[in-house]
Amino acid sequence: MNIESHFLNWHGRKLVLALVALIAALSITSLAAAEGDAPGAQHFVYLPVVSRSATTQVANGNFESGVTGWTIYSAKSRNVIRTSFSPNTVTPLSGAWGAWLGGMYSEITHLEQSIKIYAGTAYLTYWHYITSSDYCGYDFARVTVNGTQVEQYDLCTTANTNGWRKHVVNLSAYAGQTVTVRIRATTDNSLNSNLFLDEVSFQATGAVQLAPDGMNDLMFDEATLPEWEDMLKGPQTK
Ligand SMILES: [Ca+2]
C-alpha cells in the first residue's frame, strides 16, 4: 500500500458516506412521493452531520497555499516555504509546495503557528525528509510548544531518511489549549544538514506508518520508534 492509496481510501470512505446519505435522502423523498401525499404535505429529509477533518486545525499544513499560515524565521534569510529544494531529487511529498529548514551552515530556521490542541487528535504529525552530511550531535530538529522543547532529534548521516518519513509528536499534555507549535532546525558551521517538511497535521494516535518506499505497511508504535532510531545510529564524533 502506498500513500496515494491511503489518501484515496480515506477520501473513498468519505465519498461512500456521502453517497449513502444521498441515496437515503432520495429514498425518503421518493417514498413520500410514492405514497401520494397531498400537495403541501411536510416532508423531512435527514442529512448526516459530517465533522471537519482534524487536519484543518493546522493552517496551510501542506504548504499548498504558499507563504502563509506560518510565522517563519530564517537566520540566513532563506525562503523556507518553497517549491524547489536542493538536492533537486527531493520534491514535496504532495502538491507543489513544501518547507526547507536548515540548508546552510550556522542556520536557524523555524516555522510556527498558534494551534488549538484537541484531546481526540492530540498527536502532531508531519512528514520529514532528512539529508545530512554531518555527524550526529551537531545539527538538530526540534519541536517546541510555547517555547518548551517537546522533541529533539539529530540531523546527521545516520538519520538520513532516504525519502519521506512520517514523524509523530505526542502533544496530549496540551489538550484543550491553544498553543504555539514551532518546528525548528539548527545547523553548526560545517557539514550541512537539510530538514524538508510537508503535510503537517494532527491525528488521534501515536502510530507511525512509514513512507511508501521501503518498509511498506509496517506499523510502528511511537514508543518503540526511538529504539529503532537509536539502533540505526552509531556513535559518531567529528
Ligand atoms: Ca552541520
Residues whose N, C-alpha, C, O or C-beta is under 5 A from the ligand:
A	BS01	CA	D134 Y138 D139 T187 D188 S190 L191 N192 S193
